[in-house]
Amino acid sequence: MEDNAAAADRPLPPDAIGAIDAAVREAFPPARATEGARRAAPAWGARERHIVERLDGSRSYETIAAEWTDRGEQPMVAAQVKVFCDQLAEQGLVE
């Protein structure tokens, strides 16, 4: 337990971060918004519209979150994008 706690204070090496990112990309490929999502998005909040506009099947959740945060808005993290995409998937609004 002490070893695990001590390891939490050390940053992961870049190669480990890269391996984790690759595993996440493989397990959770980028989503693509359906036409239904694109038609519904104008009635949603700014964050949700931002996400849907970028769900083209090529952008990662991390990229979408970073693009929002770079605008100077309240920060967004990849997990928020993933959760929203999961909600869209439940409604059949992403591929």
ChimeraX commands (.cxc) that place a marker at each C-alpha (Angstrom):
marker #1 position 0.00,0.00,0.00 radius 0.5
marker #1 position 2.84,2.38,0.83 radius 0.5
marker #1 position 4.47,1.70,-2.57 radius 0.5
marker #1 position 1.20,2.49,-4.36 radius 0.5
marker #1 position 0.72,5.69,-2.37 radius 0.5
marker #1 position 4.30,6.79,-3.08 radius 0.5
marker #1 position 3.87,6.11,-6.79 radius 0.5
marker #1 position 0.90,8.47,-6.92 radius 0.5
marker #1 position 3.26,11.38,-6.22 radius 0.5
marker #1 position 5.51,10.58,-9.19 radius 0.5
marker #1 position 4.48,11.63,-12.70 radius 0.5
marker #1 position 4.17,8.91,-15.29 radius 0.5
marker #1 position 6.93,8.80,-17.90 radius 0.5
marker #1 position 5.93,10.00,-21.39 radius 0.5
marker #1 position 6.06,6.50,-22.87 radius 0.5
marker #1 position 3.60,5.24,-20.23 radius 0.5
marker #1 position 1.25,8.15,-20.92 radius 0.5
marker #1 position 1.47,7.41,-24.64 radius 0.5
marker #1 position 0.64,3.75,-24.05 radius 0.5
marker #1 position -2.36,4.68,-21.91 radius 0.5
marker #1 position -3.60,7.18,-24.51 radius 0.5
marker #1 position -3.27,4.55,-27.25 radius 0.5
marker #1 position -5.22,2.00,-25.20 radius 0.5
marker #1 position -7.99,4.52,-24.54 radius 0.5
marker #1 position -8.16,5.49,-28.24 radius 0.5
marker #1 position -8.46,1.82,-29.19 radius 0.5
marker #1 position -11.10,1.06,-26.54 radius 0.5
marker #1 position -13.08,4.26,-27.18 radius 0.5
marker #1 position -12.73,5.30,-30.82 radius 0.5
marker #1 position -13.87,8.84,-31.66 radius 0.5
marker #1 position -17.60,9.13,-32.21 radius 0.5
marker #1 position -19.37,10.59,-35.23 radius 0.5
marker #1 position -22.52,12.65,-34.71 radius 0.5
marker #1 position -25.58,11.58,-36.67 radius 0.5
marker #1 position -27.65,14.03,-38.69 radius 0.5
marker #1 position -30.22,13.83,-35.90 radius 0.5
marker #1 position -27.66,15.08,-33.39 radius 0.5
marker #1 position -26.65,17.89,-35.71 radius 0.5
marker #1 position -30.28,18.95,-36.17 radius 0.5
marker #1 position -30.95,18.86,-32.41 radius 0.5
marker #1 position -27.71,20.58,-31.30 radius 0.5
marker #1 position -28.77,24.21,-31.96 radius 0.5
marker #1 position -31.28,23.92,-29.09 radius 0.5
marker #1 position -28.60,22.69,-26.65 radius 0.5
marker #1 position -26.05,24.56,-24.55 radius 0.5
marker #1 position -22.82,25.98,-25.96 radius 0.5
marker #1 position -20.65,23.13,-24.62 radius 0.5
marker #1 position -22.90,20.47,-26.09 radius 0.5
marker #1 position -23.03,22.25,-29.46 radius 0.5
marker #1 position -19.22,22.53,-29.42 radius 0.5
marker #1 position -18.91,18.79,-28.87 radius 0.5
marker #1 position -21.46,17.79,-31.54 radius 0.5
marker #1 position -19.90,20.11,-34.12 radius 0.5
marker #1 position -16.60,18.27,-33.66 radius 0.5
marker #1 position -17.85,14.68,-33.56 radius 0.5
marker #1 position -16.58,13.80,-37.02 radius 0.5
marker #1 position -15.06,10.40,-36.21 radius 0.5
marker #1 position -11.50,11.69,-36.26 radius 0.5
marker #1 position -11.16,13.98,-33.24 radius 0.5
marker #1 position -10.36,12.43,-29.88 radius 0.5
marker #1 position -12.30,13.35,-26.76 radius 0.5
marker #1 position -9.11,14.99,-25.47 radius 0.5
marker #1 position -8.86,17.19,-28.57 radius 0.5
marker #1 position -12.49,18.29,-28.35 radius 0.5
marker #1 position -12.08,19.19,-24.67 radius 0.5
marker #1 position -8.82,21.06,-25.34 radius 0.5
marker #1 position -10.39,23.04,-28.18 radius 0.5
marker #1 position -13.12,24.19,-25.81 radius 0.5
marker #1 position -10.69,25.04,-23.02 radius 0.5
marker #1 position -8.40,26.92,-25.42 radius 0.5
marker #1 position -11.27,29.31,-26.13 radius 0.5
marker #1 position -10.90,30.61,-22.58 radius 0.5
marker #1 position -14.15,29.09,-21.38 radius 0.5
marker #1 position -14.53,27.09,-18.20 radius 0.5
marker #1 position -12.20,24.10,-18.72 radius 0.5
marker #1 position -13.56,20.84,-20.09 radius 0.5
marker #1 position -11.88,17.44,-19.76 radius 0.5
marker #1 position -12.05,14.42,-22.03 radius 0.5
marker #1 position -14.17,12.49,-19.54 radius 0.5
marker #1 position -16.94,15.10,-19.87 radius 0.5
marker #1 position -16.91,14.70,-23.64 radius 0.5
marker #1 position -17.01,10.89,-23.27 radius 0.5
marker #1 position -19.95,11.02,-20.85 radius 0.5
marker #1 position -21.89,13.31,-23.19 radius 0.5
marker #1 position -21.10,11.00,-26.13 radius 0.5
marker #1 position -22.36,8.06,-24.07 radius 0.5
marker #1 position -25.61,9.95,-23.47 radius 0.5
marker #1 position -25.89,10.66,-27.20 radius 0.5
marker #1 position -25.23,6.98,-27.94 radius 0.5
marker #1 position -28.11,5.95,-25.65 radius 0.5
marker #1 position -30.36,8.11,-27.87 radius 0.5
marker #1 position -28.88,6.77,-31.13 radius 0.5
marker #1 position -27.31,10.15,-31.94 radius 0.5
marker #1 position -23.72,9.00,-32.54 radius 0.5
marker #1 position -22.17,6.28,-34.67 radius 0.5
marker link #1:1,2 radius 0.2
marker link #1:2,3 radius 0.2
marker link #1:3,4 radius 0.2
marker link #1:4,5 radius 0.2
marker link #1:5,6 radius 0.2
marker link #1:6,7 radius 0.2
marker link #1:7,8 radius 0.2
marker link #1:8,9 radius 0.2
marker link #1:9,10 radius 0.2
marker link #1:10,11 radius 0.2
marker link #1:11,12 radius 0.2
marker link #1:12,13 radius 0.2
marker link #1:13,14 radius 0.2
marker link #1:14,15 radius 0.2
marker link #1:15,16 radius 0.2
marker link #1:16,17 radius 0.2
marker link #1:17,18 radius 0.2
marker link #1:18,19 radius 0.2
marker link #1:19,20 radius 0.2
marker link #1:20,21 radius 0.2
marker link #1:21,22 radius 0.2
marker link #1:22,23 radius 0.2
marker link #1:23,24 radius 0.2
marker link #1:24,25 radius 0.2
marker link #1:25,26 radius 0.2
marker link #1:26,27 radius 0.2
marker link #1:27,28 radius 0.2
marker link #1:28,29 radius 0.2
marker link #1:29,30 radius 0.2
marker link #1:30,31 radius 0.2
marker link #1:31,32 radius 0.2
marker link #1:32,33 radius 0.2
marker link #1:33,34 radius 0.2
marker link #1:34,35 radius 0.2
marker link #1:35,36 radius 0.2
marker link #1:36,37 radius 0.2
marker link #1:37,38 radius 0.2
marker link #1:38,39 radius 0.2
marker link #1:39,40 radius 0.2
marker link #1:40,41 radius 0.2
marker link #1:41,42 radius 0.2
marker link #1:42,43 radius 0.2
marker link #1:43,44 radius 0.2
marker link #1:44,45 radius 0.2
marker link #1:45,46 radius 0.2
marker link #1:46,47 radius 0.2
marker link #1:47,48 radius 0.2
marker link #1:48,49 radius 0.2
marker link #1:49,50 radius 0.2
marker link #1:50,51 radius 0.2
marker link #1:51,52 radius 0.2
marker link #1:52,53 radius 0.2
marker link #1:53,54 radius 0.2
marker link #1:54,55 radius 0.2
marker link #1:55,56 radius 0.2
marker link #1:56,57 radius 0.2
marker link #1:57,58 radius 0.2
marker link #1:58,59 radius 0.2
marker link #1:59,60 radius 0.2
marker link #1:60,61 radius 0.2
marker link #1:61,62 radius 0.2
marker link #1:62,63 radius 0.2
marker link #1:63,64 radius 0.2
marker link #1:64,65 radius 0.2
marker link #1:65,66 radius 0.2
marker link #1:66,67 radius 0.2
marker link #1:67,68 radius 0.2
marker link #1:68,69 radius 0.2
marker link #1:69,70 radius 0.2
marker link #1:70,71 radius 0.2
marker link #1:71,72 radius 0.2
marker link #1:72,73 radius 0.2
marker link #1:73,74 radius 0.2
marker link #1:74,75 radius 0.2
marker link #1:75,76 radius 0.2
marker link #1:76,77 radius 0.2
marker link #1:77,78 radius 0.2
marker link #1:78,79 radius 0.2
marker link #1:79,80 radius 0.2
marker link #1:80,81 radius 0.2
marker link #1:81,82 radius 0.2
marker link #1:82,83 radius 0.2
marker link #1:83,84 radius 0.2
marker link #1:84,85 radius 0.2
marker link #1:85,86 radius 0.2
marker link #1:86,87 radius 0.2
marker link #1:87,88 radius 0.2
marker link #1:88,89 radius 0.2
marker link #1:89,90 radius 0.2
marker link #1:90,91 radius 0.2
marker link #1:91,92 radius 0.2
marker link #1:92,93 radius 0.2
marker link #1:93,94 radius 0.2
marker link #1:94,95 radius 0.2
view
